[in-house]
Amino acid sequence: MRIEVHPKPDGMRHVNLMFCEREPDPEDLWVRERLEAFPIPPKRVLRWEREGRQYQVWQYGECLIGDGLFFIERYKGVVDRIRAVCGEELDRAAMGRGTLNQLISETASEFQEHARFTGDGRGELTVEVVDEAKLRERMLQRLDAARYD
């Protein structure tokens, strides 16, 4: 999932949550589930192309999605850490994309509450997982279990 934020003339921002239709990301499952339960639907649902990929775009005003965006970014950060920590194993996993996305999503859900933001020297926020060794161990357990199901 891509997140694009664009300023509006009134000082607020549009938040575009972009879901790739052909190659969904693991965080798409969790984010879509949370947003479908959100009391206010997206302001617009659009279809855009970026870098040769087609996206369904859910557009919100920052004033509506602001607090939720924190949790979405934290969750997405955990998914990104899983990919970084377990990249080789995920690349070698002999399973369909949907199954792999589900396993990553489940693992991220388990760890996202323990994740925290830290800032770098440029003021950019990054997500750190409290214990990457445990994150890796849990993801590998899920991969092993899925191979024998």
N, C-alpha and C positions, 0 to 999 in steps of 0.2 A: 504494500500500500504506500502510495505517495501522499504526502501532505504538502499542500501549497497554501501559503498565506499571502493575501494581496491587500494592500491598504485601500481604503475607501475615502472619498473626499470629506466625510464627516469625522475622520480621525479613527474610526473603527476599522476592522479588517474582515474580509471574506476568508473563510477557511474552506478549502477544497480538499475533501477526503477522496482519494482517487484509487479505485479498485480495478486492477487489470483483469479484463474479462477472460482472456485466454490462458493466462498464467497467474492464477491467484497466489497471493502470499499467505504464509501461515497466520499472520495477524488479522487477515481479512475475516476469518471465522469469528473471532472474539469481538472485533470492532463492530461488525454488522449485527451480531446478536445484541450487543449493548445499545446500539443506535436504534434498532427496531423496537426496543423497549422504551426508548427515550420519548417523553410525552409530546415533543414537537418534531414533526418531520422536517427533512431538509427543505431549505427555501427553494432550491432547484435540484433537479436530477438531470444531469447532462451527459453527453458522450463526447469525449475529447481524445485526440491522439497526441502522444508524447513519445518521441524517440522511436517511432515506428510501432508503438504498442497502443492498442485501443483501451480506453479507460471509461468506466462508469464513474461519474463525479457526483458526489453528494455535497452540495454547497450549503454552508451554514454561515450565519453572521456570528462574529466573535462573541457578541453579547449573549447569544444563546448557548453556544457550545464551549465557551471559554473554560469553565471548570472541568468539563468532561474531556477537553483536549489534553489536560495534564495527565489524566489516567491513560488516555489513548497513547500519548507519546511515551509514557513510562512502559506500558505494555509492549509497544513497538520496539523500544530500546532493549527489553529483555529478549525478544525474538532475535534482534540483531546480534546480541551477545551469544545466544545459542548458536547462531550461524557462524560466528567468529570462533567460538571455543570448540565446536564440533564439526567444523566445515568439512574436513576430510571424510569423516564417518558418514555425514549426510550425503556427500557426493557419491560415496560407494554404496549407499543403501539401495538394495534391489527391491524397491517398492514404488508404487504409483505416487504421483505428486499429491493427490488428495489424502492418501494415508500418511505420507510424510508430513504434510501440512498439519494434519490433525494431531500427530504426535508432538510436533513442535509447539502447537497451540496449547495443548494440554500441559506441557512442561512449563511454558511461559506463564500460564495461569497459576500454576503452583508456586512460582517464584516471584511474580510481579509485585506482590505485597511487600516483599523484603528488599525490593530494589530501591535505590536512592539516586537522586540527581547530584552531580558535582559540576562545577564550572571550570572551564579552562581559562587560560590567560586572555583570551579574546572575548570572554563573556558567553561563550557557547555552552549549553548544557549537554551533558552526556549522562547516560544511565549506566550505573555500575551495579552489578549483582553482588550481594553480600559475600557469597562463597561460590566462585566459579568452579571449584573442584566438585562441589555437590551438584551444581547445575549440570556439569558434564556427566557425572556418574548417573544422575537421574535420566538424562536424555539417552545415554547408552543403554540403560536398563529398558527403557521404552522401545528402543530400536530392536534389542534382542528379543523382547517379548513379542513384538509384532512379527518378527521373522518366523516364530514357531506357532503363530495362531492360524 
